[in-house]
Amino acid sequence: MLENLGKSLGDLIRKLATGTTVDEKAVEEVLQDLRRILLQSDVDLDLIEKLVGNMRKKCLQEKTPAGLTLREHVLKTIYDELVALLGEKPAEGDMLDRKRIMFVGLYGSGKTTTIAKLARYLKKRGRKPVLVALDYHRPAAPEQLNQLGDHLNVPVHINEKKDPYTAAKEGLEKFQKRDVIIFDTAGRNALDKELADELKKLGEIIKPDEVLLVIPADLGKVARRQANEFNRLVGLTGVIVTKMDGTAKGGGALAAAAATGAKVKFIGTGEKIDEFEPYDPTRFVSRMLGLGDMQTLLDKAKDAELKPEIAEKMLEGKFTLDDFYEQIESMGKMGSLQKVADMIPGFGMMKLPQDALVKQEQQLKKYKIIIQSLTKDERANPSLIAGGRIKRVASGAGVAESDVRDMLKQYDQIKKLTKMLGRGNKDMMKLLKQFGGKF
């Protein structure tokens, strides 16, 4: 997430955390590095100067709090000030209670896909969303929304005459008994008078209790002007920032949106329908700084339906290759290994080869294919896999015999390691038993 920005900030925090000396000169160097990183991330200059000024005052002019070293105080100050810059508190708010949600945004923002992501998010939390197509300026938009609705098994209303005003009225009438209606309005390359008039009129018809602006992360500080203009027209209640998976400009979009008072409620972290999460500044900054985010990791584990009974068997060293396969499958639903690793506290501080996790992910995919090529007896009792069986499995899976041996070796090592962890960490056992409960 925010790969370039996160890497730069992570390197800076690692340098501060592991440096031999932290004095006034070292703190000033850190602040200047931070200033440069934020400028490259398209954060507004006035916001940067205010941020760095606050940090300088707290770190160098105010007394270090009792119980903290200067190093710890500087780390905490950077964290606190970045959280304040990017929004302070989660703004997801009462989304689960909303009845009429209206989406607005320009072309290229990922608005229609984001609507489907929100529908999925609401549906998984017990709501029954429906979608209404109001974008008839982009010919493919209604069909795209319809396809996404089919994929999610969510009803979609499209007006045959391609009239957005009639479509809005029809949608309200047709879905009046549903608990949440999501409206996809038209976008443009720019917020011109025609679009402005259309949005204003649609707002009067729909009377939404939530108006969400979708902006892509690569807009940077321009997001502030867009948010202000849309807010003037239809009264924004929140912002969703998309394309947060590969841009260094996302910090600017988040900071600019927060500065307008239109709170960021969700972020899109990738192209897949499940790469979408509530925006929590404290978790987000923690991940960017390489400090991890266990709560989001646990949320994703629940969402991926990692089974506690299998996790417990793994810690007892009793799991089979079937269990191993099922856990690999579930981990895949949580996202890439890099995204998962970024949420593990302290992992961001480790200096790993750049492609280490990519190679490991490729290996896991290969292991899945190998396990699929095994017989039922072999999956239950891996010790049977030897000699000619290895050759047969390799041939069936389309891999080298060495790959089969590597998979068996990895499985055996994980089995021994998790058994050791299970013996030595009763608290972890309790945590795994609580998957799906409170954390």
N, C-alpha and C positions, 0 to 999 in steps of 0.2 A: 504494500500500500504506500502510495506516494514515494516510490522507490528512491528517487534521487534526493528529495528533501529528507526523507527518513535516514538514508545512508549518511548524508552530510551531518545531520544533527547527531546521529548515533556515534559517528567518528569523533565529533566534538565532545560529547559527553564521556566517551571512553578515554579520550585524551585528558579530560579534567579529572575523571575518577582514578586514573592510573598514573598520573603525573607525579614526579618526585616532590615538587614544591608547589604550593599554592600560596602566592603572595599577591600584593596589589598589582604588580606588573603582569603576573599570569592571569589574573581576573580580567584585566583590561584587554589582554590578547584574546581571551575567550569571548568577551563582549563584541570585539571587532569582528571576530570570525562569525559570530552569530548574526551580526548586522549584515555581513556579506551574504551569508546563506539565505537569509530572508529576502534580501534584495533580488537574488537570483530566482527566488520562488515567487516573485511578483507581488509580494506584500507591499502595500502602500507605504511610501517613505515616511509620511507623518506618523503612521502607526508604529513603524520600526523605531523612529527616534523616541517616541513616547515609551515604548517597551524597554529599549536599551537604557534610557534615562532612569526609569524606575528600578531596573536591575542594578545599575551603577550606584544609585542612592542606597538601596537596601544592602548591597554587598560591601561597599566601601565606606559609606558615611554613617550607617547605623551600626549599632553594637551587635555582634554575632550572638544569637540566642543561646542561653545556657544549655549545655549538654550537646551542642553541635560544634564541630570543627568548622573552620572557614570553608574547606572543601565541601562539606556536607551542606553548609548554608548556601553556597553558590549553586549547587545542584538543585536544591529545593526551590531556590528563588527562580531559576530558569524554568523549572517545571510549572510553578505557580503562575508566573507571568505569561507563559505560553498558553496555559489553560484560560487565563483571563482574556487574552487576545482572541482566542478562537471560540469563545462563547460561554465559558464558565460552567453552566448547568445544562443537563440534557433537556431538550425541548420537544421530545416525542409527545409528551403531555397526554392529552385526552383523546388521542387518535382512535382508540378503540370505541369511543362513544360517538364518533362523528357519523352523521347520516348522509350528508351531501358534500362530496369532495370535488373541487374543480381544479384541474391542472392547467397551468399556463407556462409558456416558454417559447423560445425561438427555434428555428430549424437547426438540426444538428445537436440538440441538447440531450437527445435520448429520452424525450418525454413519453412517447407511447410505450417503449419498453419498460420505463420506470413505473408507469401505471400498472403494468402486469406484475411487476415486482411487488408493488404495494398491495395489489389484490391477493397475491400469494401470501404475503406477510399477514394480512388480515384474516385470510381464510384459515391459516394454520393456528390462529388464535381464536377460532370459533365464530368469526363473522361470516356473513353470506354476501360477499360483494357482487355487484353487477356493473357492467361497463356501458357507457353511452358514447358513441362516436359523434363528435361535433366538428372534426377537421375534414372539410370537404374541399380544401384548397390544394392539398397534397393528395393526388389520386390514390396512392397506395395506402394511405393512412387508415381508412376504415377496414380494408382487407387485412392489414397488419394487425390491427386491434382484434379483429375477428379470429385470426389464427392463434394469437396469444390467448384469447379467451377459450378457444377450443382446447388448447394445450393444458389449461388450468381447470377446465370444466367449469368455467364461469360464463354466464349469459352475457351477450353483447347485443345492443340495439343499434341498428344502422337505418337511417332514413333513406328510402328509395329515391326520393327527389333531390337528395343531397342538400337539404336545407338545414343549417345548424339550429335555427330558432325552433323550427317544427320538431326537429330531432330532440331538442332539450325538453320541450313540452311533452312529447310522446314518451320519452324516457321516464319523466317524473310520474306520468299516469300509469305506464306499464309496470313500473317497478315500485309502486308506492308501498307495497307490503314488505319489500326487502329492507334489510337493516342498514345497508350502505350502498350508495350509488356514486360511481366515479365517472366524471365527465372529462373527455379528452378534447380540449379546444384546439383551434388551429394555431400554427406557428408561422413565422415569416423569417426572411433574412434580416429584417429590421422591424422595429416596433413602429409601423407607419400608421397614418390616421385611420385607414380602412380596418386594420386589425384592432386598433384601439377602440373604435366604435363598436365592432363586433363583440369584443370581450366585455365591454361595458354593458351592452344590451343583454348578453348571455348571463352576466352576473345578476342582472335585474330579474331575469326569468327563473334562474336556478335558485337564487338566494342561498348560496353555499354557506355551510358553517365551517368550512376549511378551504382555503385557497392556497395551493402549493405552486411555487415557482421552481421549475427545473432548470438548473444552470450547469454547464460542463466545467470541470475543474480547470481546464486550460484557458478559461476566460480571464482568470486572474482578477486584478483589481477593477476591471471593467464591470465585474459583477455588481459592484455597488451602484453604478448608474442604472443598470438594468433593473435591479431590485427596486430602486426608488421609483422608476417609471411605472413598472407593473403595480407597485404598491399604491401609487396615486390613482391608477385606473380601477383596480378591483379590490384593493385592500388585502394585501398578503397576510396570511397567518403563519406561513412557514416557507422554508426553502429546502429543496433536495439537490445535493451536489453529486453529479454523475462523473464517470470517467476518472475515479480516484485511484485507479490501479496502475497508472504508468505516466504520471506527469509531475513535474516539479513545481507546477503553478497552483496546485490545489490549496496551498496555504493562503495564497492571495484571495482566492474565491471564498474560502471560509472566513477569513478575517474581514473581507469587504461586506459579506452578508451579515456577519455579526454586528458590524458597525452601523448598519442601517436599522437595526432593531428587528429585522425579519429573521428569526432564529432558524438555524439549520436543524432540520428534524431527522433526516435520513441521509445516508451516503451510499452511492453505488460503487462497489469495490471491484467490479469486473463485468464482463459481458453476459455471464450466465444468469439465469432467472433467480438463483438463490444467492447471488453475490450482492447483497443488499442488507443494510443493518441500521438500527437507530444510531444517531450521532450522539456520542457522549464525549465531550471535550477531554475529560480526565483520562478516559481509556485511550482515546485517540492520541493524545500527547504522550502518554506513557509508551505506546507502541512506537511512535516516531522516534523517541529518545532511546529505544532499545531496552526499555525497562519492563516490557511484557504487558500482558492484559489477560489475566487468568479468568476474569469473569466472562469476557466474550468467548474465550476458549471453551469454558464450561457450557455456555449457551449453545455454541456450535456443536459441542459433543452431544447435548440433549437433542438438538435439531437433527443431527445425523443418526440418532437412535442407536448410539453405542450401547450395547446391552451389558448391564451391570453384572449379570451372572457369568458372562464370558470373561469380562474383565477380572472377576474374582478368580475364575479358574486359571487365568493367566498368571495371577499373582501366587497361586498355589502350585504352579508348574504342572498343571494337569490338562492343559488345553491341547486339542488336536489340530491337525492341519486344516480341518473344516473351520474351527474356531479362528485360526490364524487368518484364513481367507476372508472370513466375515468381518474381522476387525480391519483388514486392509481395505475392504469395500466401504466400510463406514467412515474410515479416515479420509477416503477419497471424496466423500460428500462434504467434508469440512473445508475443502479447498486444497490448494497446493501445499506441499510440505513447508515451503518458505513462509506462506501466510500463517500456517499453524505455528511454526517455529518463532515467528515474530511476536506471538502472544505469550510465549513462555518466558517468565521473568529471568533476566540475566542472559538469555540466549543471544540477544542483540549485542552484548558486550564481547561475545566470543569471536575470534578471528578465524573464520573457516574459509577454505578455498571457495572462490566465487561460484563454482558449479557443483559443489559437493552435494547439496540437497537435490539439485536437478538430476544428478546421476543416481542418487538413492531412490528418487521417485520413479525413474525409468526401471530400476531393478525391481521395485515393488510391483509394477505393472507386469513385468516378466514373470514374477513369482505367481501372480494370479493365474496366468495362462498355464504355467506348469502344474499348479494344484488342480486346475480344471481337467488336466490330462491324466490325473491319477484315478485309480479305482476306488470304490468306497472303502475297501479294506485297507488300502494304502494310506488313505487320508486319516483313517482312525488309528493306524499303526505304522508310522513312517519308517520304523526299523526294517520293514519288509522291502523297502526300496533300495536295492543293491544290484550289482552285476548287470545282468541282461535287462532288468526292469528299468534301470537308469537309461539305457540305450533306447528302450521302447518309449519311455516318457519323453525323452528329448526329441525323438522323432515326431511324436504326436503333438508336441507343443511348438515345434519348429524352432528349437533352441539348441545350443551346444550341450553336450553331456556335462561339461564343467558348470554350466548354469544351474543344472539340476542339483549338482553337488553343493554349489554355493547356497542355493535356497535351503537345502536340508541343514547345512552348517549354520546358516543365519537363524533358522527356526530353532535349532538346538541351543544356540547361544542365547537367544531371546528367552527361551523356556527356562534356562538356568538363571539368567539375570533377574527375570521377573519373580522367580521363586525366592531368590535372595532378598529382593525388595519386599516381597510379601511377608517373609519371616521378620524382617527388621523394621517394618513400618506399619504398625497397626492402624495408625491414623489414616493412611492411604486406603487401607481396606474399608474403613468406615466411609470415606468419601466416595469410593466407587459404588458402595451399596446404596448411596443416596442419589445416584443419577436419576434425574427426573423429579427430585425433591428440592428442598431449599438448600442454598449454599451459604 
